[in-house]
Amino acid sequence: MSRIGRQPITIPAGITFAFSKENHKVTVKGPKGELTQVIDPDFTIRQEDNQVIVERPTEQKRHKAMHGLYRALIANMVEGVKNGYKQQLELVGVGFKANAQSNVLELSLGYSHNIFLAVPQEVKVQATQEKGGNPTITLEGIDKQLVGQVAAKIKSLRKVEPYKGKGIRFVGEYVRRKAGKAAAK
């Protein structure tokens, strides 16, 4: 039985929650914006006072798997419209640079050309460079899935290599390093 799916979702003050039974759409509005999510028609969603409960129809394996998923998606929507999500990426390498203008991110990652990446309008991107430190890219948005997906796409442009540790990584991420070639005797 899904332990996550059974937990109720608390709706804080200032956030409105709506569930449409006709098109099975969950809508959450808050101070930061509005998010919608379509769920499986088999599932029922009850709202009691300031709590939302997701219920599954049967004990089938598919329903058990989706139960925790939908509860987590709705909880992430509530958290996103209330506080928002933030991801920080760090560029480690000589000459690595990042520049953000509106929603276009320009990256110089040691290739023969610069990479221009169009970031979705829902995600706010900011690039900073502090003297003596590595360039940092900050992504902010209300949709956890979209922020994570954009961060993963940026990270995939230059994966961290294990010998020198060069590449794009999350701030605070530990990179396991390998020993290089042993010196010849």
C-alpha positions as CSV (number, residue, x, y, z in Angstrom):
1,M,0.0,0.0,0.0
2,S,1.3,3.4,-0.9
3,R,2.3,5.3,2.2
4,I,2.8,8.5,0.3
5,G,-0.6,8.3,-1.5
6,R,-2.5,7.9,1.7
7,Q,-1.1,11.1,3.3
8,P,-3.4,14.1,3.0
9,I,-2.2,17.3,1.4
10,T,-2.6,20.4,3.5
11,I,-3.8,23.4,1.5
12,P,-2.3,26.6,3.2
13,A,-4.2,29.9,3.5
14,G,-4.2,32.0,0.3
15,I,-4.1,29.0,-2.1
16,T,-7.2,27.9,-3.9
17,F,-7.7,24.2,-5.0
18,A,-10.2,23.1,-7.6
19,F,-10.9,19.7,-9.1
20,S,-13.1,19.3,-12.2
21,K,-14.7,15.9,-12.4
22,E,-15.7,16.4,-16.1
23,N,-12.2,16.6,-17.5
24,H,-10.3,15.3,-14.4
25,K,-8.2,18.4,-14.1
26,V,-6.7,19.7,-10.8
27,T,-6.1,23.4,-10.7
28,V,-4.1,25.1,-7.9
29,K,-3.8,28.9,-7.7
30,G,-1.6,30.8,-5.4
31,P,0.4,34.0,-5.0
32,K,3.1,32.9,-7.4
33,G,0.8,31.7,-10.2
34,E,-1.5,28.9,-11.4
35,L,-0.8,25.2,-12.2
36,T,-3.0,22.5,-13.7
37,Q,-2.6,18.8,-13.9
38,V,-4.8,16.1,-15.6
39,I,-5.1,12.9,-13.6
40,D,-6.4,9.4,-14.4
41,P,-10.2,9.3,-14.4
42,D,-10.2,6.2,-12.1
43,F,-8.9,8.2,-9.2
44,T,-11.1,10.3,-6.9
45,I,-10.0,13.5,-5.1
46,R,-11.8,14.7,-2.0
47,Q,-11.4,18.0,-0.3
48,E,-12.2,18.2,3.4
49,D,-11.7,21.6,5.0
50,N,-8.1,22.5,4.1
51,Q,-7.0,19.0,3.2
52,V,-7.0,17.1,-0.1
53,I,-7.1,13.3,-0.2
54,V,-6.3,11.2,-3.2
55,E,-8.1,7.8,-3.3
56,R,-7.5,4.9,-5.6
57,P,-10.3,2.6,-6.9
58,T,-8.7,-0.8,-6.6
59,E,-5.6,-2.6,-5.3
60,Q,-4.3,-3.2,-8.8
61,K,-0.5,-2.7,-9.2
62,R,-1.1,0.1,-11.7
63,H,-3.4,1.9,-9.3
64,K,-1.0,1.5,-6.4
65,A,1.8,3.0,-8.5
66,M,-0.2,6.0,-9.7
67,H,-1.6,6.7,-6.2
68,G,1.6,8.0,-4.8
69,L,2.5,9.7,-8.0
70,Y,-0.7,11.8,-8.2
71,R,-0.5,12.7,-4.5
72,A,3.1,13.9,-5.0
73,L,2.3,15.9,-8.1
74,I,-0.5,17.7,-6.4
75,A,1.7,18.4,-3.3
76,N,4.4,19.8,-5.6
77,M,1.9,22.0,-7.3
78,V,0.7,23.4,-3.9
79,E,4.3,24.0,-2.8
80,G,5.2,25.6,-6.2
81,V,2.4,28.2,-6.2
82,K,3.2,29.0,-2.6
83,N,7.0,29.2,-2.5
84,G,8.3,28.3,-5.9
85,Y,11.3,26.1,-6.8
86,K,14.9,27.0,-7.3
87,Q,17.9,25.1,-8.8
88,Q,21.5,26.3,-8.9
89,L,24.1,25.0,-11.3
90,E,27.8,25.6,-11.1
91,L,30.2,25.7,-14.1
92,V,33.5,24.2,-13.2
93,G,36.3,24.6,-15.8
94,V,38.8,27.1,-17.2
95,G,37.1,29.6,-19.4
96,F,33.6,28.3,-18.7
97,K,31.1,31.2,-18.8
98,A,27.4,31.8,-18.7
99,N,25.3,34.8,-19.8
100,A,21.5,35.1,-19.5
101,Q,19.6,37.7,-21.5
102,S,15.8,37.5,-21.1
103,N,15.1,33.8,-21.5
104,V,18.1,32.9,-23.7
105,L,21.1,31.3,-21.9
106,E,24.5,31.6,-23.7
107,L,27.1,29.1,-22.5
108,S,30.8,28.9,-23.2
109,L,31.8,25.4,-22.2
110,G,35.1,24.8,-23.9
111,Y,33.7,23.8,-27.3
112,S,34.6,25.5,-30.5
113,H,31.3,27.5,-30.4
114,N,29.0,29.0,-27.8
115,I,25.8,27.2,-27.0
116,F,22.5,29.2,-27.0
117,L,19.7,27.6,-25.0
118,A,16.1,29.0,-25.1
119,V,14.6,28.6,-21.6
120,P,10.8,28.3,-21.3
121,Q,9.0,31.5,-20.3
122,E,7.7,29.8,-17.1
123,V,11.3,29.5,-15.8
124,K,13.3,32.5,-14.8
125,V,17.1,32.2,-15.5
126,Q,19.9,34.2,-14.0
127,A,23.7,33.9,-14.5
128,T,26.1,35.3,-12.0
129,Q,29.9,35.4,-11.9
130,E,31.7,36.3,-8.6
131,K,35.3,37.1,-8.6
132,G,37.4,34.1,-7.8
133,G,34.4,31.8,-8.0
134,N,32.8,29.6,-10.6
135,P,29.9,30.9,-12.8
136,T,26.5,30.1,-11.3
137,I,23.2,29.6,-13.2
138,T,20.0,30.0,-11.1
139,L,16.7,28.7,-12.3
140,E,13.5,29.7,-10.6
141,G,9.9,28.7,-11.3
142,I,6.6,27.3,-9.9
143,D,6.6,24.0,-11.8
144,K,9.1,21.6,-10.1
145,Q,9.1,19.2,-13.1
146,L,9.9,22.0,-15.6
147,V,12.6,23.5,-13.5
148,G,14.2,20.1,-13.0
149,Q,14.0,19.3,-16.6
150,V,15.6,22.5,-17.7
151,A,18.4,22.0,-15.1
152,A,19.0,18.5,-16.4
153,K,19.2,19.7,-20.0
154,I,21.8,22.4,-19.1
155,K,23.7,19.8,-17.1
156,S,23.7,17.4,-20.0
157,L,25.5,19.9,-22.2
158,R,28.8,19.3,-20.4
159,K,28.7,16.3,-18.0
160,V,31.2,16.3,-15.1
161,E,34.2,14.2,-15.9
162,P,35.8,12.2,-13.1
163,Y,39.5,13.1,-13.5
164,K,39.6,16.9,-13.2
165,G,36.0,17.4,-12.2
166,K,35.3,19.8,-15.0
167,G,31.7,20.2,-16.2
168,I,28.3,21.5,-15.1
169,R,27.1,20.3,-11.7
170,F,24.5,21.3,-9.1
171,V,25.7,23.6,-6.3
172,G,26.9,21.4,-3.5
173,E,27.0,18.2,-5.6
174,Y,29.8,15.8,-4.7
175,V,31.7,14.4,-7.7
176,R,33.6,11.2,-7.1
177,R,37.1,11.6,-8.5
178,K,39.3,9.0,-10.1
179,A,43.1,8.7,-9.7
180,G,44.9,9.6,-12.9
181,K,47.7,7.6,-14.6
182,A,50.5,6.4,-12.2
183,A,53.8,8.1,-12.9
184,A,56.3,6.0,-14.9
185,K,59.2,4.7,-12.9
